[in-house]
């Protein structure tokens, strides 16, 4: 007969799986590390702030969602009914996750795990009404880059980076969008038919922007500006 030490790893995995299976499931709105930012018919956004080496309470994700990582991190993702796996992220990384499922995540670093998670409340309902002329592509701008990352559930994710003085040329937003600040943002927006206005967000903040604007955007700050845009 083999010594007990040969069976310990398997036994520990079984105990962990049993504990996960019997853990109470809660809604995402009750998970203490998820902080609601805004909610409307299109989207519900949370800021997730998980302390170093802490774990979330097991919770439901009932909708597809997109999350934006605010700083480099490493987590263990434990989806109910599946084996745990590790994920390493870079700042600004933007990921689409299909629901529904339930899980917990554990922060494996000495720094907070911070992301903006945007649930897509309309899901497939968006697809017939929203057609994009481009679903992937990198554009070189006057003093920056605009990288179209993907289109999922009719929502287009774009990574915009502007050096000081960099400009996004005139463009139109048919639908609303979520703006996620990866760095501090100090931007000027020149909207057709209106006086110029400024957009100021701190790194880690997110804002819901209404549809219909035709404008240019200029980085009037002294530092490089980076934001992720989710267009509906």
C-alpha positions in Angstrom: 0.0 0.0 0.0 1.3 3.5 -0.9 2.0 5.9 2.0 -0.6 8.5 2.7 1.6 11.3 1.3 0.9 9.9 -2.2 -2.8 10.5 -1.8 -2.6 13.9 -0.1 -2.6 16.0 -3.4 -5.6 14.2 -4.7 -7.4 14.4 -1.4 -6.7 18.1 -1.1 -8.1 18.8 -4.6 -11.2 16.8 -3.8 -11.7 18.8 -0.5 -11.2 22.1 -2.4 -13.7 21.1 -5.1 -16.3 20.0 -2.5 -15.9 23.2 -0.6 -16.4 25.2 -3.8 -19.4 23.2 -4.8 -21.1 23.8 -1.4 -20.2 27.5 -1.1 -23.2 29.7 -1.2 -23.8 31.4 -4.5 -24.7 35.1 -4.4 -25.6 37.7 -7.1 -22.8 39.9 -8.5 -24.4 42.9 -6.8 -23.9 41.3 -3.4 -20.2 40.4 -3.9 -18.4 42.9 -1.7 -15.5 43.5 -4.1 -17.8 44.6 -6.9 -18.8 48.3 -6.7 -21.6 49.4 -9.0 -20.7 52.5 -11.1 -23.8 52.8 -13.2 -26.7 50.9 -14.8 -28.9 51.6 -17.8 -30.8 49.5 -20.4 -27.5 48.8 -22.3 -25.0 48.0 -19.6 -24.2 47.6 -15.9 -20.7 48.6 -14.8 -18.7 47.6 -11.7 -15.3 48.5 -10.4 -13.7 45.5 -8.9 -11.1 46.1 -6.2 -9.6 42.9 -4.7 -7.0 43.3 -2.0 -3.6 41.5 -2.3 -4.0 37.7 -1.7 -7.7 38.0 -1.1 -10.5 36.0 -2.7 -14.0 37.0 -4.0 -17.1 35.4 -2.6 -18.5 32.8 -5.2 -21.0 34.8 -7.3 -23.1 34.6 -10.5 -22.3 36.2 -13.8 -25.7 36.0 -15.6 -24.7 38.1 -18.6 -21.8 38.3 -21.1 -19.4 41.0 -20.0 -16.2 42.8 -21.0 -13.6 43.7 -18.4 -10.8 46.1 -18.6 -7.7 45.5 -16.4 -6.4 48.7 -14.7 -2.9 47.4 -13.7 -0.8 44.3 -14.3 -1.9 41.4 -12.2 -2.2 37.6 -11.7 -5.2 35.7 -10.5 -6.5 32.2 -9.9 -9.9 31.9 -11.5 -12.1 29.1 -10.0 -15.3 28.6 -12.1 -17.8 26.3 -10.5 -17.7 22.9 -12.0 -14.3 23.4 -13.7 -10.6 23.1 -12.6 -9.0 26.3 -11.3 -6.6 28.1 -13.7 -4.2 31.0 -13.6 -4.5 34.2 -15.6 -1.8 36.9 -16.0 -2.9 40.3 -17.2 -1.3 43.5 -18.4 -2.6 47.0 -17.7 -5.3 48.0 -20.2 -5.9 44.4 -21.3 -9.5 44.1 -22.4 -11.3 40.7 -22.3 -14.7 39.4 -23.4 -16.3 36.8 -21.2 -19.4 34.8 -22.1 -22.0 34.1 -19.4 -23.7 32.7 -17.5 -21.4 31.0 -14.9 -20.4 31.3 -11.3 -16.9 31.7 -9.9 -14.5 33.2 -7.5 -11.1 34.8 -8.2 -8.1 35.0 -6.0 -5.5 37.7 -6.2 -2.0 36.1 -6.3 0.0 39.4 -6.1 1.1 41.9 -3.5 -1.0 44.6 -5.3 -4.7 45.2 -5.6 -6.5 43.5 -8.5 -8.5 46.3 -10.1 -10.7 46.0 -13.2 -13.8 47.7 -14.7 -16.4 45.0 -15.6 -19.2 46.0 -18.0 -22.1 43.6 -18.3 -23.9 43.7 -21.7 -27.5 43.6 -20.6 -28.9 43.4 -24.1 -26.6 40.7 -25.4 -27.6 39.4 -28.8 -30.3 42.0 -29.1 -27.6 44.5 -30.0 -26.3 42.6 -33.0 -29.0 43.2 -35.6 -29.1 47.0 -35.0 -25.4 47.7 -34.9 -23.1 47.0 -37.9 -19.5 48.0 -37.8 -17.4 48.9 -40.8 -14.4 47.6 -39.0 -14.0 44.9 -36.3 -10.2 44.8 -36.0 -7.4 47.1 -37.0 -4.7 49.5 -35.8 -4.7 53.2 -36.9 -1.8 55.6 -36.6 -3.0 59.0 -35.6 -1.5 62.4 -35.3 0.4 61.7 -32.1 -1.1 58.4 -31.1 -2.7 55.1 -32.0 -6.2 53.8 -32.1 -6.5 50.0 -32.0 -9.8 48.3 -32.6 -9.6 45.2 -30.5 -12.8 43.2 -31.2 -16.5 43.3 -31.6 -18.6 41.1 -29.3 -22.3 41.1 -28.8 -22.5 44.1 -31.1 -20.1 46.1 -28.8 -16.8 47.4 -30.2 -13.7 47.7 -27.9 -11.0 50.2 -28.9 -7.7 51.0 -27.2 -6.8 54.7 -27.7 -3.4 56.1 -26.8 -2.6 59.8 -27.3 0.7 61.6 -26.7 0.5 65.2 -25.4 -1.0 67.2 -28.2 -2.2 64.0 -30.0 -5.5 64.3 -31.9 -8.3 61.9 -32.9 -9.7 63.2 -36.1 -13.4 64.1 -36.5 -15.6 61.0 -36.1 -19.3 60.3 -35.2 -20.8 58.2 -32.4 -24.0 56.6 -33.6 -24.5 54.9 -30.3 -23.5 55.5 -26.7 -20.2 54.3 -25.3 -18.3 53.5 -22.1 -15.0 55.3 -21.5 -12.5 53.6 -19.2 -9.5 55.7 -18.1 -6.3 53.6 -17.9 -4.3 56.7 -17.2 -5.4 60.1 -16.0 -7.2 61.8 -18.8 -7.1 65.5 -19.6 -8.8 65.8 -23.0 -10.5 68.5 -25.1 -13.5 67.5 -27.2 -14.6 69.8 -30.1 -18.2 68.8 -30.8 -19.8 70.1 -34.0 -22.1 73.0 -33.3 -21.0 73.4 -29.6 -18.2 75.2 -27.7 -15.1 73.0 -26.9 -15.3 71.2 -23.6 -12.9 69.2 -21.4 -13.0 65.6 -20.3 -11.1 64.9 -17.1 -11.0 61.4 -15.5 -8.6 59.8 -13.1 -7.0 56.5 -13.9 -9.4 53.7 -13.0 -12.6 55.8 -13.5 -15.3 55.0 -16.1 -18.0 57.1 -17.6 -21.1 56.5 -19.8 -21.2 58.8 -22.8 -24.5 59.4 -24.7 -24.9 58.9 -28.4 -24.9 61.4 -31.3 -21.7 63.4 -31.0 -19.5 64.3 -34.0 -16.2 65.6 -32.6 -12.4 65.6 -32.5 -10.5 64.7 -29.3 -7.2 66.3 -28.3 -4.9 65.3 -25.4 -4.2 68.6 -23.7 -2.5 67.0 -20.7 1.3 66.8 -20.2 1.3 63.0 -20.1 0.4 60.2 -22.4 -3.3 59.5 -22.3 -4.8 56.0 -22.6 -8.4 54.9 -22.5 -10.5 51.9 -23.5 -13.8 52.7 -25.3 -16.7 50.2 -25.5 -19.0 51.4 -28.2 -22.7 50.2 -28.3 
